[in-house]
Amino acid sequence: TSASASKKHRKSFTLEEKLEIEKGERNCDISCAFNIHKSSVHTIHAQAEKIKESCKNATPVSVKKVVRTRSNLMENMERRLSMWIEDQTQLNLAVIQEKAKALYDSVKRELNETDAKPFNASHGWFEHFKKCSNLHNIKITGEAAADMEAAESFPAIFEATIKEGGSSSNLDEAGLFWKCMPARTYISHDEAYAPGFKATKDRITVMLCTNANGDCKLKPVVVYHSADPRALAGYSKDHLPVVWRSNVKAWVTASIFKDYFCKRLTIELKDYCLQENLAFKILLLLDNSPGHPSCLTDLSENICVLFLLPNTTSLIQPLDQGAIAAFKAYYLRRTFARLIRETDSENKPTIKEFWRKCNIKDAIDIIVEAWAEVSSSCLNAVWHRIWPACVHEFREFDTEISEAKMQIVALAHEAGLEEADATDVQELLDSHGEELSIDELKLLDEQRLENEPEHAEPVIQTLSIDAVNIFYENDSDRVQSSKVAKSLESAISCYQQLYNEKQ
């Protein structure tokens, strides 16, 4: 008899079968019923608790792929790792492996499994994990470090493409914790000890797009975790000063980007070309984010999409060379300016009251103001690394951004937040790129469900013409008040018909 013929085959059991064995029948009866050795029955009985725990966390009990009991430690680690991966916009194998090892150590401490075997997050383990977790379509990059050689070679590729004609634009995404205060202020300190999801961790993704000349800034795109937050009840999403999109994790998915590309970006760029009497021929520069599908190159005859080489974004992507940093600094500065303006007298709310009521609608207004504040000269100068020929006057923006940070500190002190300093502000600006923890994602999802009632009554916006009478009643100069009132009536004439229809 050959070795292969005599080799024993290991019998696999589904969790359903293992649970059947655990029902308490005699070992000899079980052995006969399943045609297995008594020692196998003893092994299954010994692992009873682990089998039951697996049923809570694994796939359906009838699935044969779950053939052997895996440790509770590994199952917990892999479940958390899968959630973390879903929250990432750019993935790197080395980073994932380090995260897996960190999660493994964390869960090991939680379960007090001091004698657990070492885990090195091997490539083989990752391939198995990716398959079991249905992560087949996740794009994984191999190198974490920026690729200097690729970055230096790309400008030649770009210039060869732009020579074919047309204007160039760049689009980039930025994470933003829209309701985050410097960590050392008493507002942040109080929130840190409050139960539930922290408002400072309420993140949005902002997409910004501009041309190389700096005179075409598209409407910002805001991606939030809630499609219909209470603060926007009654408002038409199509008529907000931003393009509104939603995703559970508040980041740009391929479907969101494709929809935006076809329905908004193409139209806005076409309108700009018509306004400037230019041929509608655009070179759109994008990074290699998973949210930017490769099919974009086939969606428009007028827009040519050119992807940056992998791991070069931080080195040469135009908007990453100072424009995004300026936008975030201006956002924070305007946030503090608004806080002071809304709390600077006895009849107005306190800082805590104002900050508690501040919502995503306020954030949208500040985003629009901050994006408008980023100058055309800044948006032109940031192209210096990839297309120096298009830059009218190159200048660094470090000084300008540093001044904005110092103004933020001064505004914080004016508002009574004396604890804030330059280091605190810098840490806050840097924190926008940080990921949410697993616990924060869970709390965020709970908050999202709370903020979207299933049968919320629509908010009815009311119109009134009484406001015009204020000028007549409070101004002794009737000629002046009459002029102002007429100007106001002319400006709001577009709403008059709407008002009449509501009567």
LINDASUL-V790975 format. One record per residue. N is the residue number from 1. PSI is psi as a letter, one per 40 degrees, with the letter a starting at -180 (999 if undefined). OMEGA is omega in degrees with one decimal (999 if undefined). Layout:
BEGIN
n=N psi=PSI omega=OMEGA
n=N psi=PSI omega=OMEGA
END
This chain:
BEGIN
n=1 psi=h omega=-178.5
n=2 psi=i omega=179.9
n=3 psi=d omega=-178.7
n=4 psi=d omega=-178.7
n=5 psi=d omega=-177.2
n=6 psi=e omega=-177.5
n=7 psi=h omega=180.0
n=8 psi=h omega=177.5
n=9 psi=h omega=-179.5
n=10 psi=h omega=-178.5
n=11 psi=h omega=180.0
n=12 psi=i omega=178.9
n=13 psi=i omega=171.2
n=14 psi=i omega=175.7
n=15 psi=d omega=179.4
n=16 psi=d omega=179.0
n=17 psi=d omega=179.4
n=18 psi=d omega=177.3
n=19 psi=d omega=177.2
n=20 psi=d omega=178.8
n=21 psi=d omega=-176.3
n=22 psi=e omega=-173.2
n=23 psi=e omega=173.7
n=24 psi=e omega=176.5
n=25 psi=i omega=178.1
n=26 psi=i omega=-177.0
n=27 psi=d omega=-178.6
n=28 psi=d omega=178.0
n=29 psi=d omega=178.6
n=30 psi=d omega=-179.5
n=31 psi=d omega=179.3
n=32 psi=d omega=-176.5
n=33 psi=d omega=-177.1
n=34 psi=e omega=179.5
n=35 psi=f omega=179.3
n=36 psi=i omega=-179.9
n=37 psi=i omega=-179.7
n=38 psi=d omega=-179.7
n=39 psi=d omega=177.9
n=40 psi=d omega=178.0
n=41 psi=d omega=178.3
n=42 psi=d omega=-179.5
n=43 psi=d omega=-179.6
n=44 psi=d omega=177.1
n=45 psi=d omega=-178.2
n=46 psi=d omega=-178.1
n=47 psi=f omega=-173.1
n=48 psi=d omega=-176.8
n=49 psi=d omega=179.0
n=50 psi=d omega=179.2
n=51 psi=d omega=179.4
n=52 psi=d omega=178.4
n=53 psi=d omega=179.2
n=54 psi=d omega=180.0
n=55 psi=d omega=179.1
n=56 psi=d omega=-170.3
n=57 psi=e omega=-170.3
n=58 psi=a omega=178.6
n=59 psi=i omega=-179.5
n=60 psi=i omega=-172.8
n=61 psi=e omega=-178.3
n=62 psi=e omega=-176.5
n=63 psi=h omega=-175.4
n=64 psi=e omega=-179.8
n=65 psi=d omega=176.2
n=66 psi=g omega=-170.7
n=67 psi=d omega=-178.9
n=68 psi=i omega=-178.9
n=69 psi=h omega=176.3
n=70 psi=i omega=-177.0
n=71 psi=i omega=176.9
n=72 psi=d omega=179.0
n=73 psi=d omega=-179.2
n=74 psi=d omega=-178.8
n=75 psi=d omega=177.5
n=76 psi=d omega=-179.4
n=77 psi=d omega=-176.4
n=78 psi=d omega=177.6
n=79 psi=d omega=179.1
n=80 psi=d omega=178.8
n=81 psi=d omega=179.0
n=82 psi=d omega=177.9
n=83 psi=d omega=180.0
n=84 psi=d omega=-179.5
n=85 psi=d omega=-179.8
n=86 psi=d omega=-178.7
n=87 psi=e omega=-176.8
n=88 psi=i omega=176.0
n=89 psi=d omega=176.3
n=90 psi=h omega=-172.6
n=91 psi=i omega=-179.5
n=92 psi=h omega=-174.4
n=93 psi=d omega=-178.7
n=94 psi=d omega=179.6
n=95 psi=d omega=179.1
n=96 psi=d omega=-180.0
n=97 psi=d omega=178.0
n=98 psi=d omega=178.3
n=99 psi=d omega=179.5
n=100 psi=d omega=180.0
n=101 psi=d omega=178.5
n=102 psi=d omega=178.1
n=103 psi=d omega=179.0
n=104 psi=d omega=179.6
n=105 psi=d omega=-179.6
n=106 psi=d omega=-179.8
n=107 psi=d omega=178.8
n=108 psi=d omega=178.1
n=109 psi=d omega=179.9
n=110 psi=d omega=-177.1
n=111 psi=e omega=179.9
n=112 psi=f omega=178.8
n=113 psi=g omega=-175.8
n=114 psi=d omega=-178.7
n=115 psi=e omega=179.5
n=116 psi=i omega=-178.2
n=117 psi=i omega=179.7
n=118 psi=i omega=179.8
n=119 psi=h omega=-176.3
n=120 psi=e omega=177.2
n=121 psi=f omega=-177.2
n=122 psi=i omega=178.6
n=123 psi=d omega=178.8
n=124 psi=d omega=176.5
n=125 psi=d omega=-176.6
n=126 psi=d omega=179.2
n=127 psi=d omega=177.9
n=128 psi=d omega=179.4
n=129 psi=d omega=-179.2
n=130 psi=d omega=179.7
n=131 psi=d omega=-178.3
n=132 psi=d omega=-176.4
n=133 psi=e omega=179.6
n=134 psi=f omega=179.1
n=135 psi=f omega=-174.7
n=136 psi=d omega=-174.1
n=137 psi=e omega=178.6
n=138 psi=h omega=178.8
n=139 psi=h omega=-178.9
n=140 psi=h omega=175.3
n=141 psi=i omega=-172.6
n=142 psi=d omega=-174.7
n=143 psi=h omega=179.9
n=144 psi=d omega=-174.5
n=145 psi=i omega=176.0
n=146 psi=i omega=-176.1
n=147 psi=g omega=-177.8
n=148 psi=d omega=-177.2
n=149 psi=d omega=178.4
n=150 psi=d omega=179.4
n=151 psi=d omega=-179.6
n=152 psi=d omega=-178.5
n=153 psi=d omega=-172.7
n=154 psi=d omega=179.9
n=155 psi=d omega=178.1
n=156 psi=d omega=177.3
n=157 psi=d omega=-179.0
n=158 psi=d omega=-177.8
n=159 psi=d omega=177.9
n=160 psi=d omega=-179.9
n=161 psi=d omega=-176.6
n=162 psi=d omega=178.2
n=163 psi=e omega=179.2
n=164 psi=e omega=175.8
n=165 psi=i omega=179.1
n=166 psi=i omega=178.7
n=167 psi=i omega=-174.9
n=168 psi=i omega=177.9
n=169 psi=i omega=176.9
n=170 psi=h omega=178.0
n=171 psi=h omega=-179.1
n=172 psi=i omega=177.3
n=173 psi=i omega=177.5
n=174 psi=h omega=173.8
n=175 psi=i omega=-177.7
n=176 psi=h omega=170.3
n=177 psi=g omega=-165.1
n=178 psi=e omega=-178.0
n=179 psi=f omega=-176.2
n=180 psi=h omega=176.9
n=181 psi=i omega=173.7
n=182 psi=h omega=-169.4
n=183 psi=d omega=-174.8
n=184 psi=e omega=179.0
n=185 psi=i omega=-176.7
n=186 psi=d omega=177.7
n=187 psi=d omega=178.6
n=188 psi=d omega=-179.2
n=189 psi=d omega=-180.0
n=190 psi=d omega=-178.0
n=191 psi=d omega=-178.2
n=192 psi=d omega=-177.8
n=193 psi=e omega=178.7
n=194 psi=i omega=179.8
n=195 psi=i omega=175.7
n=196 psi=a omega=-177.5
n=197 psi=h omega=-178.6
n=198 psi=h omega=179.4
n=199 psi=d omega=179.6
n=200 psi=e omega=179.0
n=201 psi=e omega=178.6
n=202 psi=h omega=-170.8
n=203 psi=i omega=170.8
n=204 psi=i omega=170.7
n=205 psi=h omega=178.4
n=206 psi=h omega=175.5
n=207 psi=h omega=-179.1
n=208 psi=i omega=-179.6
n=209 psi=h omega=179.0
n=210 psi=i omega=176.2
n=211 psi=i omega=-175.9
n=212 psi=d omega=179.8
n=213 psi=d omega=178.1
n=214 psi=e omega=-177.5
n=215 psi=e omega=178.8
n=216 psi=g omega=177.1
n=217 psi=h omega=180.0
n=218 psi=i omega=178.0
n=219 psi=h omega=-179.6
n=220 psi=i omega=174.3
n=221 psi=h omega=178.1
n=222 psi=h omega=176.9
n=223 psi=h omega=-176.0
n=224 psi=i omega=-178.0
n=225 psi=e omega=-179.2
n=226 psi=h omega=179.9
n=227 psi=d omega=-176.1
n=228 psi=g omega=178.0
n=229 psi=i omega=-177.8
n=230 psi=d omega=-176.6
n=231 psi=d omega=-179.0
n=232 psi=e omega=178.6
n=233 psi=h omega=-179.9
n=234 psi=e omega=179.3
n=235 psi=h omega=176.2
n=236 psi=h omega=-179.5
n=237 psi=d omega=-179.3
n=238 psi=e omega=-177.2
n=239 psi=f omega=172.5
n=240 psi=i omega=178.1
n=241 psi=e omega=174.6
n=242 psi=i omega=171.2
n=243 psi=h omega=-172.8
n=244 psi=h omega=176.2
n=245 psi=i omega=-179.2
n=246 psi=i omega=177.3
n=247 psi=i omega=-175.0
n=248 psi=d omega=-179.2
n=249 psi=e omega=178.6
n=250 psi=f omega=173.1
n=251 psi=i omega=-172.4
n=252 psi=h omega=175.2
n=253 psi=i omega=179.3
n=254 psi=d omega=-179.2
n=255 psi=d omega=176.8
n=256 psi=d omega=-177.3
n=257 psi=d omega=180.0
n=258 psi=d omega=178.5
n=259 psi=d omega=178.8
n=260 psi=d omega=-179.3
n=261 psi=d omega=-175.5
n=262 psi=d omega=-171.1
n=263 psi=d omega=-175.6
n=264 psi=d omega=-175.0
n=265 psi=d omega=-179.4
n=266 psi=d omega=-178.3
n=267 psi=d omega=-178.9
n=268 psi=d omega=178.9
n=269 psi=d omega=177.7
n=270 psi=d omega=178.9
n=271 psi=d omega=178.3
n=272 psi=d omega=-179.5
n=273 psi=d omega=178.0
n=274 psi=d omega=-179.7
n=275 psi=d omega=-178.0
n=276 psi=e omega=-179.5
n=277 psi=f omega=179.3
n=278 psi=i omega=174.6
n=279 psi=h omega=-179.3
n=280 psi=g omega=179.7
n=281 psi=h omega=-171.7
n=282 psi=h omega=168.8
n=283 psi=h omega=-177.9
n=284 psi=h omega=-178.2
n=285 psi=h omega=-178.7
n=286 psi=i omega=173.4
n=287 psi=i omega=-175.8
n=288 psi=f omega=178.8
n=289 psi=i omega=175.2
n=290 psi=d omega=178.6
n=291 psi=e omega=178.8
n=292 psi=g omega=-175.0
n=293 psi=i omega=-179.0
n=294 psi=d omega=-178.6
n=295 psi=e omega=179.5
n=296 psi=d omega=-177.6
n=297 psi=e omega=-177.1
n=298 psi=e omega=-171.8
n=299 psi=e omega=-177.9
n=300 psi=h omega=176.1
n=301 psi=e omega=-174.6
n=302 psi=e omega=-178.6
n=303 psi=h omega=177.0
n=304 psi=h omega=-179.0
n=305 psi=h omega=177.8
n=306 psi=h omega=-179.0
n=307 psi=h omega=173.1
n=308 psi=i omega=175.8
n=309 psi=i omega=-179.3
n=310 psi=i omega=175.0
n=311 psi=f omega=177.2
n=312 psi=e omega=-173.9
n=313 psi=d omega=-176.2
n=314 psi=d omega=-176.0
n=315 psi=d omega=-170.8
n=316 psi=e omega=179.8
n=317 psi=h omega=-173.4
n=318 psi=d omega=-175.2
n=319 psi=d omega=177.8
n=320 psi=e omega=-177.6
n=321 psi=f omega=175.9
n=322 psi=d omega=-176.7
n=323 psi=d omega=178.9
n=324 psi=d omega=178.7
n=325 psi=d omega=178.4
n=326 psi=d omega=179.4
n=327 psi=d omega=-178.5
n=328 psi=d omega=178.2
n=329 psi=d omega=179.2
n=330 psi=d omega=178.4
n=331 psi=d omega=-178.6
n=332 psi=d omega=179.2
n=333 psi=d omega=179.8
n=334 psi=d omega=176.2
n=335 psi=d omega=178.7
n=336 psi=d omega=178.8
n=337 psi=d omega=178.6
n=338 psi=d omega=178.7
n=339 psi=d omega=179.7
n=340 psi=d omega=-177.5
n=341 psi=d omega=-175.6
n=342 psi=e omega=-176.6
n=343 psi=e omega=-169.6
n=344 psi=e omega=176.5
n=345 psi=i omega=-175.3
n=346 psi=d omega=-176.1
n=347 psi=e omega=-178.2
n=348 psi=i omega=-178.3
n=349 psi=i omega=174.5
n=350 psi=i omega=179.5
n=351 psi=d omega=180.0
n=352 psi=d omega=179.9
n=353 psi=d omega=179.1
n=354 psi=d omega=-175.8
n=355 psi=d omega=178.6
n=356 psi=d omega=-177.6
n=357 psi=e omega=-179.8
n=358 psi=h omega=-174.0
n=359 psi=a omega=-174.6
n=360 psi=d omega=176.2
n=361 psi=d omega=176.0
n=362 psi=d omega=179.6
n=363 psi=d omega=178.8
n=364 psi=d omega=179.7
n=365 psi=d omega=-178.5
n=366 psi=d omega=177.0
n=367 psi=d omega=-180.0
n=368 psi=d omega=179.5
n=369 psi=d omega=-178.4
n=370 psi=d omega=178.9
n=371 psi=d omega=177.8
n=372 psi=d omega=-177.7
n=373 psi=d omega=178.1
n=374 psi=h omega=-170.9
n=375 psi=i omega=177.0
n=376 psi=d omega=178.5
n=377 psi=d omega=176.0
n=378 psi=d omega=-177.6
n=379 psi=d omega=175.1
n=380 psi=d omega=-175.2
n=381 psi=d omega=-176.8
n=382 psi=e omega=177.3
n=383 psi=e omega=-170.4
n=384 psi=d omega=-177.2
n=385 psi=d omega=-176.1
n=386 psi=d omega=-178.0
n=387 psi=g omega=-175.6
n=388 psi=d omega=-177.8
n=389 psi=d omega=-176.6
n=390 psi=e omega=-175.1
n=391 psi=h omega=-178.5
n=392 psi=d omega=-178.6
n=393 psi=h omega=-176.7
n=394 psi=h omega=173.1
n=395 psi=i omega=177.9
n=396 psi=i omega=-177.9
n=397 psi=e omega=180.0
n=398 psi=d omega=-179.0
n=399 psi=d omega=-179.4
n=400 psi=d omega=179.6
n=401 psi=d omega=177.8
n=402 psi=d omega=177.5
n=403 psi=d omega=178.4
n=404 psi=d omega=178.9
n=405 psi=d omega=178.7
n=406 psi=d omega=176.6
n=407 psi=d omega=176.9
n=408 psi=d omega=178.4
n=409 psi=d omega=-180.0
n=410 psi=d omega=178.6
n=411 psi=d omega=178.0
n=412 psi=d omega=178.8
n=413 psi=d omega=178.5
n=414 psi=d omega=179.8
n=415 psi=e omega=179.7
n=416 psi=e omega=178.3
n=417 psi=g omega=-173.0
n=418 psi=e omega=-176.3
n=419 psi=d omega=-175.3
n=420 psi=h omega=174.3
n=421 psi=a omega=-175.4
n=422 psi=d omega=179.5
n=423 psi=d omega=179.1
n=424 psi=d omega=180.0
n=425 psi=d omega=179.5
n=426 psi=d omega=178.3
n=427 psi=d omega=178.7
n=428 psi=d omega=-179.9
n=429 psi=d omega=178.9
n=430 psi=d omega=-173.2
n=431 psi=e omega=-176.1
n=432 psi=d omega=179.7
n=433 psi=e omega=-178.0
n=434 psi=i omega=179.4
n=435 psi=i omega=175.8
n=436 psi=i omega=176.2
n=437 psi=i omega=179.6
n=438 psi=d omega=178.9
n=439 psi=d omega=180.0
n=440 psi=d omega=177.3
n=441 psi=d omega=179.0
n=442 psi=d omega=179.4
n=443 psi=d omega=178.9
n=444 psi=d omega=179.7
n=445 psi=d omega=177.3
n=446 psi=d omega=179.2
n=447 psi=d omega=-179.8
n=448 psi=d omega=179.6
n=449 psi=d omega=178.4
n=450 psi=d omega=-175.9
n=451 psi=e omega=-179.7
n=452 psi=g omega=179.3
n=453 psi=i omega=-174.2
n=454 psi=d omega=-175.9
n=455 psi=f omega=-179.2
n=456 psi=h omega=176.7
n=457 psi=h omega=179.7
n=458 psi=h omega=178.6
n=459 psi=h omega=-179.9
n=460 psi=h omega=177.4
n=461 psi=h omega=-177.5
n=462 psi=i omega=177.9
n=463 psi=i omega=179.6
n=464 psi=i omega=176.8
n=465 psi=e omega=-178.6
n=466 psi=d omega=-177.1
n=467 psi=d omega=-179.4
n=468 psi=d omega=-177.6
n=469 psi=e omega=179.6
n=470 psi=d omega=-177.5
n=471 psi=d omega=179.6
n=472 psi=d omega=-172.6
n=473 psi=d omega=-172.2
n=474 psi=e omega=-179.9
n=475 psi=h omega=-179.7
n=476 psi=d omega=178.5
n=477 psi=g omega=-174.9
n=478 psi=d omega=179.2
n=479 psi=d omega=-179.4
n=480 psi=d omega=-177.8
n=481 psi=d omega=178.7
n=482 psi=d omega=179.1
n=483 psi=d omega=-178.9
n=484 psi=d omega=-178.4
n=485 psi=d omega=179.1
n=486 psi=d omega=178.1
n=487 psi=d omega=179.8
n=488 psi=d omega=179.6
n=489 psi=d omega=178.0
n=490 psi=d omega=-177.3
n=491 psi=d omega=-176.6
n=492 psi=e omega=-178.4
n=493 psi=d omega=-179.7
n=494 psi=e omega=179.7
n=495 psi=e omega=-174.5
n=496 psi=d omega=-179.9
n=497 psi=d omega=178.1
n=498 psi=d omega=179.0
n=499 psi=d omega=-179.1
n=500 psi=d omega=-179.4
n=501 psi=d omega=-178.7
n=502 psi=e omega=-177.7
n=503 psi=999 omega=999
END
